[in-house]
């Protein structure tokens, strides 16, 4: 069973189902669009909202109609500025993953609503424009954003080359490094989360070598305990921060 979560009432019902019967509870999901080009014109975002879309990233790789994404450079377009206005008006969440530095900072300057980085790592640990630098992370922290750590090996080990570098040296400890860096910048564990990006774009050859199935994410709590994290902070990182953000960002019902 799969359940689309559109609002806080849906989220509360889903949480109650999991609390009563985790094995039989539905798989809940919040609809997020990675790269906004399917929204043909900014005003069309209102129709997408009515159909259940709740979060949008303006760009993916390269330029979009709205902003510049990974491996490109530039600010928001005029359409991107208009789209952010509509997103603000309807209550959409903005996903800043993949935005170039200039587009990122302009998007935060112009957008007043909730923000997240569904799958982004830290440039301080692995250089590259796909990652968030410390200034970006600090801006997200100031805005109450949450950053989901990615399991893709090239975002976990510097100088990774697809098809050349093996994952021998990449482990889930590298993922915890990313989480810990966000927490250290924030001074708390309220802004780091699990992003994974395990969506079928690559296989286990390009993930931490101690991650074989999604169930292996359950190794992360022990790794966090080894870094001195308490149980409340571990629960926040593993799921609580996403839930808190959604409870504040989704419409009431």
C-alpha positions as CSV (number, residue, x, y, z in Angstrom):
1,X,0.0,0.0,0.0
2,X,1.3,3.5,-1.0
3,X,-0.1,6.7,0.4
4,X,0.5,10.2,-1.0
5,X,1.0,12.7,1.8
6,X,-0.4,16.1,0.9
7,X,-0.9,17.8,4.2
8,X,-0.3,17.5,7.9
9,X,-3.5,15.5,8.4
10,X,-2.2,12.9,6.0
11,X,1.1,12.9,7.8
12,X,-0.5,12.5,11.2
13,X,-2.7,9.6,9.9
14,X,0.4,7.9,8.4
15,X,2.4,8.3,11.6
16,X,-0.6,6.8,13.6
17,X,-0.7,3.8,11.2
18,X,3.0,3.2,11.7
19,X,2.7,3.5,15.4
20,X,-0.1,0.9,15.5
21,X,1.2,-1.6,13.0
22,X,4.7,-0.9,11.5
23,X,4.6,-4.1,9.4
24,X,1.2,-3.4,7.9
25,X,1.5,0.4,7.6
26,X,1.4,2.0,4.1
27,X,4.5,3.4,2.4
28,X,4.1,7.2,2.6
29,X,5.7,9.6,0.3
30,X,5.8,13.4,-0.3
31,X,6.0,14.3,-4.0
32,X,9.1,16.3,-5.0
33,X,10.1,17.4,-8.4
34,X,13.9,17.4,-9.2
35,X,14.3,20.0,-11.9
36,X,11.3,22.2,-12.6
37,X,11.1,22.1,-16.4
38,X,7.9,20.0,-16.3
39,X,6.3,23.1,-14.9
40,X,6.0,24.7,-18.3
41,X,5.1,28.2,-17.0
42,X,5.4,29.6,-13.4
43,X,1.6,29.9,-13.0
44,X,1.2,26.2,-13.8
45,X,2.8,25.4,-10.4
46,X,-0.7,26.1,-8.9
47,X,-2.1,23.1,-10.9
48,X,0.8,20.9,-9.8
49,X,0.1,21.9,-6.2
50,X,-3.5,20.9,-6.5
51,X,-2.4,17.5,-7.9
52,X,-0.2,16.9,-4.8
53,X,3.3,18.3,-5.6
54,X,4.8,19.7,-2.5
55,X,8.5,20.4,-3.2
56,X,10.4,21.6,-6.2
57,X,14.1,21.9,-7.1
58,X,14.5,24.6,-9.8
59,X,17.3,22.8,-11.7
60,X,19.1,19.4,-12.0
61,X,22.2,19.1,-14.2
62,X,23.0,22.1,-16.4
63,X,20.7,25.0,-17.0
64,X,16.9,24.7,-16.8
65,X,14.2,27.2,-17.7
66,X,14.4,28.5,-14.1
67,X,17.9,28.3,-12.8
68,X,21.4,26.9,-13.3
69,X,22.2,23.4,-12.0
70,X,25.3,21.2,-11.5
71,X,28.1,21.6,-14.0
72,X,26.9,25.0,-15.2
73,X,27.0,28.6,-13.8
74,X,24.6,31.4,-13.5
75,X,21.7,33.1,-11.6
76,X,18.0,32.5,-11.7
77,X,16.2,33.3,-14.9
78,X,13.3,35.7,-15.0
79,X,11.0,32.7,-15.1
80,X,12.8,31.3,-12.1
81,X,12.1,34.5,-10.1
82,X,8.4,34.3,-11.1
83,X,8.2,30.6,-10.2
84,X,9.6,31.3,-6.7
85,X,6.8,33.9,-6.2
86,X,4.2,31.4,-7.1
87,X,5.8,28.7,-4.9
88,X,5.8,31.1,-2.0
89,X,2.1,31.9,-2.6
90,X,0.9,28.3,-2.6
91,X,3.2,27.1,0.2
92,X,5.6,24.9,-1.8
93,X,8.9,23.7,-0.3
94,X,12.1,24.6,-2.3
95,X,14.7,21.9,-2.7
96,X,18.1,23.6,-3.3
97,X,20.0,20.4,-4.3
98,X,21.9,20.8,-7.6
99,X,21.7,24.7,-7.7
100,X,24.9,26.5,-8.6
101,X,26.2,28.9,-6.1
102,X,24.8,32.0,-7.7
103,X,21.4,30.4,-8.3
104,X,21.4,29.1,-4.7
105,X,22.0,32.4,-3.0
106,X,19.6,34.3,-5.2
107,X,16.9,31.6,-4.6
108,X,17.3,32.0,-0.9
109,X,17.2,35.7,-1.1
110,X,14.0,35.7,-3.1
111,X,12.1,32.8,-1.5
112,X,10.5,33.1,1.9
113,X,9.1,29.6,2.3
114,X,10.6,26.4,3.7
115,X,13.8,25.0,2.2
116,X,15.6,21.6,2.2
117,X,18.4,20.0,0.4
118,X,17.0,16.5,-0.3
119,X,20.3,15.0,-1.3
120,X,23.5,17.1,-0.9
121,X,26.9,16.7,0.7
122,X,29.6,19.1,2.0
123,X,32.1,20.8,-0.2
124,X,34.5,21.2,2.7
125,X,35.0,17.4,2.7
126,X,34.6,16.6,-1.1
127,X,35.3,19.6,-3.4
128,X,33.0,20.2,-6.3
129,X,30.0,22.4,-7.4
130,X,27.5,19.6,-6.7
131,X,28.2,20.0,-3.0
132,X,27.2,22.7,-0.6
133,X,29.9,24.9,0.8
134,X,29.9,26.0,4.4
135,X,28.3,29.4,3.6
136,X,25.4,27.6,1.9
137,X,25.0,25.2,4.8
138,X,25.0,28.1,7.3
139,X,22.3,29.9,5.3
140,X,20.2,26.8,5.4
141,X,20.7,26.4,9.1
142,X,19.6,30.0,9.6
143,X,16.5,29.2,7.6
144,X,15.6,26.0,9.5
145,X,16.5,23.8,6.5
146,X,17.4,20.2,6.5
147,X,20.2,18.6,4.5
148,X,20.0,14.9,3.4
149,X,23.4,13.1,3.1
150,X,24.1,11.3,-0.1
151,X,25.4,7.8,-0.6
152,X,26.9,8.3,-4.0
153,X,30.7,7.4,-3.8
154,X,31.8,10.3,-6.0
155,X,30.2,12.7,-3.4
156,X,32.0,10.9,-0.6
157,X,35.6,10.5,-1.8
158,X,37.6,13.4,-3.3
159,X,38.9,12.8,-6.9
160,X,36.5,9.9,-7.5
161,X,36.4,8.8,-11.2
162,X,33.4,6.9,-12.4
163,X,34.4,3.5,-13.9
164,X,38.0,3.9,-12.6
165,X,37.9,4.4,-8.8
166,X,36.6,1.5,-6.7
167,X,34.5,1.8,-3.6
168,X,37.1,-0.1,-1.5
169,X,37.9,3.0,0.7
170,X,34.3,4.3,0.8
171,X,32.2,3.3,3.8
172,X,29.2,4.5,5.7
173,X,31.6,6.2,8.0
174,X,32.2,8.7,5.1
175,X,28.4,9.4,5.1
176,X,28.6,10.0,8.8
177,X,31.4,12.5,8.2
178,X,29.0,14.4,6.0
179,X,26.3,14.4,8.7
180,X,28.7,15.3,11.4
181,X,30.1,18.3,9.4
182,X,26.6,19.8,9.1
183,X,26.0,19.2,12.8
184,X,29.3,20.8,13.8
185,X,28.4,23.9,11.8
186,X,25.0,24.1,13.3
187,X,26.0,23.3,16.9
188,X,23.2,20.7,17.0
189,X,21.7,17.8,15.2
190,X,18.6,19.5,13.9
191,X,19.7,20.1,10.3
192,X,21.3,16.8,9.1
193,X,19.3,13.9,7.7
194,X,19.5,10.9,5.4
195,X,19.2,11.7,1.7
196,X,20.7,8.6,0.1
197,X,20.0,9.3,-3.6
198,X,19.8,5.5,-4.0
199,X,17.4,5.8,-6.9
200,X,18.7,3.4,-9.5
201,X,21.1,5.7,-11.2
202,X,24.1,3.6,-10.1
203,X,24.7,0.3,-8.4
204,X,26.6,-1.0,-5.3
205,X,29.9,-0.3,-7.2
206,X,29.3,3.4,-6.6
207,X,28.1,3.3,-3.0
208,X,29.9,2.6,0.3
209,X,31.2,-0.9,0.2
210,X,29.4,-1.8,3.5
211,X,26.1,-0.8,2.0
212,X,24.5,-3.7,0.1
213,X,20.8,-3.0,0.6
214,X,18.7,-0.2,1.9
215,X,18.5,-2.1,5.2
216,X,22.2,-1.3,5.8
217,X,21.2,2.3,6.6
218,X,20.5,0.9,10.0
219,X,24.3,0.7,10.5
220,X,24.4,4.5,10.7
221,X,23.0,4.8,14.3
222,X,25.9,2.7,15.7
223,X,28.4,4.8,13.8
224,X,26.8,8.0,15.2
225,X,27.0,6.5,18.7
226,X,30.6,6.0,18.1
227,X,31.0,9.7,17.4
228,X,29.3,10.5,20.7
229,X,25.8,11.3,19.5
230,X,22.9,10.6,21.9
231,X,19.7,8.7,21.1
232,X,17.5,11.8,20.6
233,X,20.0,13.3,18.1
234,X,20.3,9.9,16.3
235,X,16.5,9.7,16.0
236,X,16.4,13.3,14.6
237,X,19.0,12.5,12.0
238,X,17.5,9.2,10.9
239,X,13.9,10.5,10.5
240,X,12.9,13.2,13.0
241,X,14.3,16.2,11.2
242,X,12.5,15.4,8.0
243,X,9.2,14.9,10.0
244,X,9.7,18.1,11.8
245,X,10.3,20.0,8.6
246,X,7.2,18.5,6.9
247,X,5.0,19.2,9.9
248,X,5.9,22.8,9.7
249,X,5.8,23.1,5.9
250,X,2.8,21.1,4.7
251,X,-0.6,22.7,4.7
252,X,-3.0,21.8,7.5
253,X,-5.4,19.7,5.6
